[in-house]
């Protein structure tokens, strides 16, 4: 199952996500660590394990749109991290 949560116009905390959805994996797009009140900060594209959940932070979706070299680099970084998190 997959759940997409848009936190742009609503306040959602990590504890709520964990309690309601019990995710094994969490892909965070953009600068949302503070918004969901994670108790730590970690860099983009680095898989982080916490609370029985593998987490990954990626750039905002806007940075992944287009065909420029910078976009291709971002997409490559995301793909490499996704392969790690899902053990592909």
Backbone as CSV, one residue per row, in Angstrom:
resi,resn,N_x,N_y,N_z,CA_x,CA_y,CA_z,C_x,C_y,C_z
1,UNK,0.829,-1.178,0.000,0.000,0.000,0.000,0.881,1.252,0.000
2,UNK,0.342,2.303,-0.577,1.050,3.580,-0.650,0.101,4.677,-0.163
3,UNK,0.622,5.575,0.647,-0.155,6.731,1.083,0.636,7.980,0.729
4,UNK,-0.043,8.957,0.155,0.572,10.244,-0.151,-0.087,11.274,0.765
5,UNK,0.756,11.980,1.510,0.246,12.968,2.454,0.790,14.333,2.048
6,UNK,-0.090,15.235,1.714,0.291,16.602,1.370,0.191,17.440,2.635
7,UNK,1.338,17.931,3.115,1.333,18.703,4.354,1.387,20.205,4.100
8,UNK,1.175,20.600,2.872,1.228,22.023,2.516,0.211,22.845,3.303
9,UNK,-1.022,22.329,3.405,-2.097,23.102,4.031,-2.651,22.466,5.298
10,UNK,-1.928,21.482,5.831,-2.389,20.859,7.066,-1.188,20.491,7.929
11,UNK,-1.409,20.437,9.205,-0.342,20.099,10.134,-0.403,18.609,10.425
12,UNK,0.672,17.902,10.116,0.761,16.471,10.365,2.098,16.204,11.049
13,UNK,2.066,15.450,12.093,3.266,15.126,12.844,3.711,13.701,12.527
14,UNK,5.006,13.462,12.651,5.531,12.117,12.401,4.825,11.081,13.276
15,UNK,4.582,11.413,14.537,3.928,10.465,15.448,2.562,10.044,14.921
16,UNK,1.829,10.978,14.314,0.531,10.651,13.724,0.695,9.701,12.541
17,UNK,1.661,10.004,11.686,1.911,9.148,10.519,2.260,7.742,10.974
18,UNK,3.157,7.647,11.945,3.602,6.347,12.439,2.452,5.573,13.068
19,UNK,1.652,6.245,13.875,0.555,5.581,14.567,-0.539,5.114,13.601
20,UNK,-0.925,5.981,12.676,-2.041,5.658,11.782,-1.652,4.732,10.632
21,UNK,-0.456,4.938,10.059,-0.091,4.204,8.850,0.940,3.105,9.087
22,UNK,1.695,3.191,10.164,2.744,2.225,10.485,3.637,1.929,9.274
23,UNK,4.260,2.960,8.720,5.051,2.753,7.501,6.365,2.016,7.774
24,UNK,6.750,1.207,6.803,8.073,0.578,6.816,9.071,1.484,6.121
25,UNK,8.565,2.277,5.178,9.382,3.209,4.410,8.684,4.563,4.397
26,UNK,9.497,5.605,4.408,8.948,6.951,4.368,9.805,7.779,3.430
27,UNK,9.211,8.248,2.334,9.898,9.110,1.372,9.375,10.521,1.584
28,UNK,10.278,11.405,1.994,9.916,12.788,2.274,10.425,13.657,1.135
29,UNK,9.572,14.486,0.593,9.949,15.360,-0.516,10.057,16.787,-0.010
30,UNK,11.228,17.374,-0.183,11.433,18.764,0.212,11.833,18.905,1.669
31,UNK,11.723,20.100,2.158,12.155,20.442,3.504,10.995,20.236,4.482
32,UNK,10.772,18.996,4.905,9.611,18.703,5.747,9.966,18.163,7.131
33,UNK,11.241,17.973,7.413,11.618,17.380,8.702,11.044,18.189,9.867
34,UNK,11.203,19.497,9.829,10.687,20.331,10.916,9.167,20.349,10.921
35,UNK,8.560,20.330,9.741,7.102,20.396,9.658,6.438,19.178,10.286
36,UNK,7.056,18.000,10.166,6.441,16.799,10.739,7.034,16.446,12.095
37,UNK,7.911,17.293,12.600,8.507,17.152,13.936,9.299,15.863,14.123
38,UNK,10.141,15.559,13.149,11.085,14.469,13.370,12.109,14.944,14.396
39,UNK,12.559,14.075,15.283,13.461,14.513,16.348,14.921,14.674,15.927
40,UNK,15.205,14.597,14.642,16.570,14.720,14.143,16.544,15.222,12.707
41,UNK,17.687,15.633,12.215,17.832,16.102,10.838,18.844,15.204,10.145
42,UNK,18.590,14.882,8.886,19.551,14.112,8.109,19.556,14.616,6.669
43,UNK,20.653,14.391,5.948,20.797,14.977,4.606,19.932,14.288,3.546
44,UNK,19.688,15.036,2.480,18.955,14.479,1.339,19.686,13.271,0.769
45,UNK,18.899,12.314,0.313,19.376,11.125,-0.394,20.241,10.209,0.457
46,UNK,20.156,10.340,1.779,20.849,9.428,2.673,19.776,8.642,3.418
47,UNK,19.776,7.330,3.257,18.786,6.494,3.917,19.044,6.523,5.421
48,UNK,17.985,6.799,6.177,18.080,6.878,7.628,17.072,5.916,8.241
49,UNK,17.507,5.116,9.174,16.598,4.208,9.876,16.223,4.813,11.220
50,UNK,14.932,4.782,11.509,14.440,5.314,12.774,13.083,4.687,13.064
51,UNK,12.918,4.198,14.259,11.607,3.728,14.708,11.049,2.639,13.781
52,UNK,11.909,1.707,13.395,11.538,0.605,12.486,11.038,1.094,11.129
53,UNK,11.583,2.185,10.674,11.171,2.761,9.394,12.408,3.269,8.655
54,UNK,12.543,2.925,7.382,13.608,3.454,6.538,13.113,4.746,5.902
55,UNK,13.850,5.827,6.124,13.433,7.140,5.635,14.413,7.674,4.613
56,UNK,13.874,8.437,3.694,14.676,9.061,2.659,14.095,10.440,2.374
57,UNK,14.968,11.442,2.336,14.550,12.793,1.960,15.056,13.070,0.553
58,UNK,14.156,13.526,-0.300,14.513,13.901,-1.670,14.175,15.377,-1.876
59,UNK,14.658,15.924,-2.965,14.358,17.319,-3.318,12.870,17.506,-3.559
60,UNK,12.471,18.771,-3.583,11.099,19.091,-3.973,10.830,18.525,-5.364
61,UNK,9.584,18.178,-5.621,9.230,17.643,-6.939,9.594,18.604,-8.062
62,UNK,9.504,19.895,-7.812,9.822,20.885,-8.843,11.256,20.737,-9.342
63,UNK,12.165,20.324,-8.467,13.557,20.141,-8.868,13.759,18.876,-9.700
64,UNK,12.733,18.039,-9.774,12.832,16.797,-10.536,12.105,16.880,-11.873
65,UNK,11.616,18.060,-12.212,10.903,18.253,-13.476,11.842,18.814,-14.529
66,UNK,11.705,18.331,-15.731,12.501,18.843,-16.836,13.576,17.862,-17.274
67,UNK,14.413,18.316,-18.197,15.441,17.454,-18.790,16.828,18.076,-18.730
68,UNK,17.016,19.098,-17.906,18.334,19.726,-17.830,19.315,18.771,-17.144
69,UNK,20.574,19.080,-17.238,21.591,18.235,-16.607,21.424,18.226,-15.083
70,UNK,21.065,19.358,-14.498,20.852,19.436,-13.048,19.693,18.532,-12.614
71,UNK,18.637,18.509,-13.408,17.486,17.646,-13.112,17.893,16.176,-13.228
72,UNK,18.653,15.850,-14.252,19.108,14.471,-14.428,19.967,14.018,-13.250
73,UNK,20.770,14.912,-12.724,21.605,14.580,-11.560,20.719,14.318,-10.339
74,UNK,19.712,15.163,-10.128,18.788,14.964,-9.004,18.052,13.632,-9.137
75,UNK,17.572,13.341,-10.336,16.859,12.079,-10.565,17.779,10.892,-10.322
76,UNK,19.015,11.003,-10.739,19.984,9.924,-10.532,20.242,9.715,-9.038
77,UNK,20.396,10.814,-8.311,20.604,10.714,-6.858,19.407,10.050,-6.180
78,UNK,18.205,10.418,-6.601,16.998,9.808,-6.048,16.954,8.323,-6.371
79,UNK,17.204,7.954,-7.612,17.161,6.560,-8.017,18.176,5.716,-7.250
80,UNK,19.386,6.229,-7.086,20.410,5.492,-6.349,19.984,5.274,-4.898
81,UNK,19.367,6.264,-4.302,18.900,6.136,-2.918,17.713,5.186,-2.817
82,UNK,16.816,5.234,-3.788,15.681,4.310,-3.787,16.161,2.866,-3.927
83,UNK,17.183,2.651,-4.733,17.732,1.296,-4.859,18.286,0.806,-3.519
84,UNK,18.902,1.702,-2.758,19.404,1.320,-1.434,18.282,1.003,-0.462
85,UNK,17.289,1.877,-0.420,16.223,1.697,0.555,15.406,0.427,0.282
86,UNK,15.210,0.101,-0.998,14.427,-1.082,-1.359,15.279,-2.286,-1.714
87,UNK,16.594,-2.141,-1.483,17.544,-3.229,-1.693,17.455,-3.836,-3.096
88,UNK,17.491,-2.966,-4.095,17.431,-3.397,-5.505,18.810,-3.524,-6.087
